[in-house]
């Protein structure tokens, strides 16, 4: 099955049902399909052919949905671009994926115009903005429906998702229609999703979490979604109440913010069935406080773009182990390997590896990276973890984030868990800083809740009360905020780069 065949089947079953709520607008299954079909035909009119890569630079608006489904319907490959990127970064993606067409909304037209000369392959700019240099988006929406669009199979490329670039240049993850369908099916089965559910989408649509968890999953079961322009602590709870959402997907940062809202009890959140957390490990204290305050069940999962989205989840029913990433989704074998790709015993730290129909096809135009990541028929995630005797997996950290101090391996997540239990710590990031004696020294960067209530000495003592001395930070630095990816991951590499630039001497 392809993504568009899924949309067609659900439209035949739920045509007049609202699939998408956006502000005061309600868009039915049939309207979504019709607009996606029109976009597909409009793209064919301007010369887009099967297999062409089409960039999409659109924020969380219905136009993204029409374009995302429309590009795939045309037999082309959707390349969503992170709307937080600057001109040079957007230029890199357009050129790297060799796109001749981009669909863009008016707020990003100045950016596109500023880089167009640096994108020699780019022929067509389709935009909601006006101008002689663009093809009007409305022209595509009003395109006559063609009966003979290219045939598309489940194994055809559906999208290219560029990784966040936390370790160098972004790589384009190629996902097929089969990848998307498989992961959406697995997620809905694990969460016992039904057509009565209503998913709220607060994460950016250019990321797989929003595409799979809060778009394709409700589509897969004939449910509905509520599209928000983004996360706002002021607007989130009123929207959750207004749209009677039964679930949403967020990152740990969002849960930490929600934990500190003073007026949560005034809202009727009785429809909320469960909440999904992914993209980064959830600190145990944040997890417990959210469930205590909101009386809502957190479904914590794990995944990565290379695995389409989700690979494991703590089960809704049965044993749940807070602090773990749960059990592999049905149909996705998961193991722990050593550096020689041998499976390690229970409880031993190694690299998490995954198999399954959700695993990416490879990286676009990057055979070396593809071969390294898709090695011996396993997706090597780059995440360090272990599995316990019950088959539950735990993340310790990234391979590249591991700190080696005097020959001892130190895993940042273990120290961060301790710091998140401190009452005056809002956010924490543990990194390794270069040291002439020890090779690397442990440093803690802290966003405090109240700067006047916490000191460097106090936090070091707090860590020493809970951790072996060699694991404790030798430096504690207070910051106002962290640089983050669009999905809320702290960009530790940028934290280190900024510190080193400021302390050259």
N, C-alpha and C positions, 0 to 999 in steps of 0.2 A: 504494500500500500504506500502511496505517496502522501505528502502533506495535503495536497489539493484534493486527492481522492477522499481523504478523511473529511475535509471541509464539505465536499459535495454530499457525502453520505449523511453527515449530521444535518446539513441543510434540508435534505429530503425528509429527515425525521423531526426536526425542530425549526422549520423555516421561519415561523413567525415569532419564535421565542427570542427575547433579547439576549444576545451573546455579549455585547460590549456596552457597558455604562461608562460615559465620559462626561463629567460635569453634569449638565442638564440634558445631554443627548443620550438616546438609547438606540443602539444599532442591532438589528436582528441578524440572525444567521444568514438569511437570504440577502439582506443588504450587504453584508460583508462579502459574501461570495460574488454577488453581482459586481461590486466595485473592484474586487480583486480580478475578476474576469476582464473587466474593462481596462484595467491597468495592463494586464497581460497582452491584450489586443493592441493597446496603444503602444506598448514597447515593441511589438512586432512591426507596427507601422513605421516606427523610426529606425528599424533595421536591427533590433536586438535579436540574436539568434540563439538557438539551443547551446548551452555551455558557456555563453558569455557571462562575465562577471559584472554585476551591476551594484554599484555602491549606494548605500542608503544613509543619508546624513539627516536624520529626523529625530526630534525628541519624542517623549511619550505623548503621542497624539494619534488619532485614528488613521491619519495619513501613513504612519509607519505600518500599521496593520495591512492597509490596502496594498502598500508597496511590497511588503514582505511576502504576502501570499501571491500577489500579482507577478512578481519576478519569477517565483518558482513555477507558477502556472504557465508562464511563457517558455519554460524549459531552461531559463537562465539560472544563475547562481547569485543569491542575495549576499551582499557584503556589508553588513551593518557597521557603521563607523561610530566610535565613541564620541559623543557630542561634547565631551570635555577637552578634547585634543586641540592643540594649536595647529597653525597652518603647516609647519614643517612636518608634524606627525601625520596629519591628514594626507599631505603630499606623498609621504612614504607609503602609506597603505594603498592609495590610488595607483601609484606606480608599481608597487610590488605585486598587486593582484592583476595588473594590466587591464584595468577597467576602461572601457570606452564611454560608459554612461554612468551618471550619478543622479539620484533623486534627492532633492534638498528642499527644505522649507525656508521661508524668507529670512528668518533670523540668522541663517548661516550663509546667505548669499554673498555678503561682503568677504567672508573668509574664502569661499570658493572662487570668487572673482580674483582675489589677491594671489591665488596659487595656480590659477588655470594655465598660465604660461609655463609653469614648471611641471605640468602634467601633459606631456606631448601626445599621449594616446587618447586623452579625454576628448571625445567628440560631442557628446550630448549632455547638456545640463537641463534636467527636468525640474521645474521649481514652482512653488506656490507664489513666488515673487514675480513681479512684472519686469519685462526688459526684452530688448531685441536679441540679447545673447542667450535666452533661455527658451525651452519648450514648455508652455504652460501645463501645470499639473492637471488643470481642469480639462485640457484637451485630451489627455489620456483617459480621464474618468468618463468622458463622453464618447470615447471611441466605439465604433460599431463592433458588435460581438462577432468574432470570426469562428467558424466551426472547425477550422483546420489549424490548430496550434500544434507545435511539435509534441510527439508522444513522450511521456516521461515515465521512467521506471523507478522502483524503490531504490535501486543501486546508483541512480544518478546523483551527482552533487546537488545539494540543496543550498548550502551556505558556506561561507568562509568566515570564521570568527577569529578576529585577531586577539591574541592573548594580551594581558595587561602590560606586558613589558617590564615586569619587576626585575628581570635579569637580562638587560640588553634590549635589542630591537624586537618588536613584536613579531610573532610568527603566526601565519594564517592557518588555522585549524579547519580542515575540510570535513564537513559533516554531510552525510547523504540523507535522503528522505527516510531510508530505513533506520538510520541512527536516531533521528528525531522521533519517529513513531515508536521505536522500541523503548526509548527512555521514558516517553510520556506514558506508555502502557505500564511500565514497571512502577513508576511513581504513583499512578492512580490505584494500582493494585495494593501497593504498600500502605497507602493512606486511606483506603476504602472510600475513595471519592465517588460521588454519585451525581446525577443530573440536578439534584437539589442544592448542590454547593454553589457558592459564589466566591470566587477568588479575587482578592484585592491585589493589584499589581502596583508596587511602589518602587521597585528596582528598575533600572533603565532597560528599555527594550532591546538595546544593542547587545545586551549580555544574555548568555544562554539560560541563566536562572529565570529571568522574566519570560523568555521565549518558550521554555519548556514547562516550568512549574506553574506559571500563572497565565499562560496562553494556550499551549497545546494540550496540557493536562485537562483543563475544563472543556476544551473542544473535544477531546477524546471521549469524554463521558456525557457530552451534551449539557454541560453546566454553563455558567456565565462568569464573566470577569468584569472587574471594576478597574478602569485604567486611571491612575493618578499621574500627575505630571512629575512627581518625585515625592520624596519623603519630607514632610514638614511636621515638626513636633506640635505646632499649633493646629494644623488642619487634620492630622491623622485620626485622632479619636472621634472627632465629629463626623468624618467621612465613614469610618468604620460603623458608626451607629446609623448614619443616614442610609447607606446602601445595604445594611444588614449582611455584611460580609461574614462568611463562615470560616474563612482562612486567609492568611497572607504569608508571604515569604519575605524574610528580611535577613540582615547580617547582624552579628553580635553588637556592633556599634549602635544600631537602631534600638535593640533591646535594652542596652545600657541607658540610652536617652529616655526611653519609655519608663524605665524604672524610677527615674528622677522627676517625672511629671507629677505635680501636686494635686491635680483635679481629676484623676482617672475614674474615681468612684461615681462621678456625676453622670457618666455616660452609660447607656444601655448597650452592653456588649454581649448580651445573652445568646446571640446567634453564633458567636465565635466558637468554632468547634475545636480547632487546633491551629497552631502557628508553626511555620517551618523556619528553620535556621540553617544556613549554609554559607559557603564562600570562605569562611575562616572558622577556626575552632572557637566554640562558645565557652568563655570562662564559667566555671561551675557556679560561682557566687552570683553571677549575672543571671544564669539559668534559674537558680532556685528563687531568687528575688522576684523575677518576672512571674513565675508560676504562683508564687505566694500572693503577689499584688493583684494579678489579673485573673486568677483562677482559671487559667487557660493552659492547655497541654502543649508543650513544645515538642515538635517532631524534628529532632536534630539529625541532619544528614551530612553526607560528604560527597564531593564530586569535583570534576574539573572540566573545562571546555573540551579537552581531548577525549573525555568520556561522554560527550554531549551535555551532560549536566550532573545527574545524581548517580552514585554507585552504591551507596549504603545508607541505612537509616535505622535509627532506634525504633523498634516496632511500636505501633499504636496499642496493640494488645500483647500480653505476655510480659516477659522480663525486660525492663528498661534499665540501662546502666548510664546514669548521668555522668557526663565527662567522656563517654565513648562516642564513636561515630556509628555505633550499632552494628547491624548485620548486613552483609552484602544483599543487594536487591536480587530477587529471584531471577536467575538467568545470567547473573554476573559473578563468575568466580573471582575471588579476591584472595591474595596470598601476601606473605612477607618474604622478601628475598634478601640475600646478602649481596655483597659487591660482585660476586661471581654468578649471580642469578640462580643460586641454590636456595630452596625453601629452608627457613630457619625454624627452630623449635618454638613452641608456645612460650610467650613471655619474652622472647628475644627481639631486640630492636633491629629493624631492617627497613628496606624500602617497600612501600605499598605498591602492589602491581594488580592490574585488573584485566579481565577478559570479558567479551560479550558483544552482542550485536549493536551496542551503543558506542563502541570504540571507534574513534575517528578513522578516516581513510588515510590521513597523513597530513603533513604540513605542505602548504602550497609552495611549489618551486623550491623545496628545501629537502632534497633526498637524504642528506647527511643527518639532519636533525630527526627526520622521520625514522631512519634506520636505528638511530640511537634510542629513541623513545619507544618505538614499536619493535622491541627486541625479543627474539625467541617466542613470538606469538603472544607476548604480554605487553600491555601498556604500562610503561614505567613512569609512575606519577611524579617522582622526585620528592615525595613526602615520606618522612620517617615515621614509623609506628610499630605497633606490635599487636598480636592477637592473643586473647586469653583462652582459658580452657573451654569456655562456653561458645567460642567463635565470635566474640565481640571484638571489634577493632578499635584501636586508640591511636591518635595522632600525637607524636612528640614534637614534630616541627619539620621544616624543610631541610633537605640535605645541605643546601647552600647556606642555611641559617645556622647550622650547628656551629657552636663555638668550641674551639680546641685550645684549652688553656693548660700549658705545661704538660701536654700529652693527654689530658683528661677531656673526654667529650662532655660538653654541657649543652643541654637542650633548652632553648629559651622558654618554651611553653611551660615547663615545670616551674620556673621562677615567676613567670607572668601570672600563673594561677595563684601563687602565694600573694603577689602584689595586689591582685584584684580583690582579695579578701580584706585588704586594708580599708578601713572606712573612709579614708580621705583620698583614695586613688580612683579617678574616673577612668583613665586609660593608661596602659603600660606597654612598652616595647623594650624587649631585651635584645641587645646587639653585641657583637664582638668588635672592640676597637683595637687597632694595632698596638702591640706592646713589645719593647725591645727585649724584655726578660722572659715573659711568659708566652710570647707569640701573639696571643690575643688576650684582652682583658674584658671582663664582663661589665657592661654599662647598662644602666636602666634610665630610659627616658620616660618621664611621667607627666601626664596631664592631671593635675590635682583638682579635687572638688573645691577645696578651699586652701589657697596657697599659704595663708597665714597659720594653718593648723598642722602643717607637715614640714619636716626638715629632712635633709639628706641623711644626717646621722640617725634620725628616728627610723627611716625606712631601711637603712642598712641593718640596724639592730633587729628590726622586725623580720627581715629575711634570715638573719642568723639564728633567730629563734625557731625557724621552721626548716632551714636547709643546711646542708653541709657547707662549711666555710668556703670551700673552693668554688661553690656555685654562686655565692653571694656577690652582688654588684660591688665593684670597687669605685665606681662613679655613679652618682645619681644626678640627673639633670632635669630640670623642670621646664616644660614647654607649654605653650598655649593650645597647640593643636598639632595633629600629625598629618603629613601628606598621605593621601589615600587613593586607591584605585576607585573606579566608578562603582564597584560593588562593595566598597567599605573596607578593603584590606589595607592595613597600614603598610606603606611602602618603606620598609626598613632600609633598603639600599639608599634611598634619598635622605633618610634621617642620618645615616652614617656619612654620606657625601657632604651634607650641610655642616655637620660637626667638624669634619676634617678640613673643610675649606675655611672654617672660622678659627681653626687652631693649627695653622700651618707651621707656626714656630714652636 
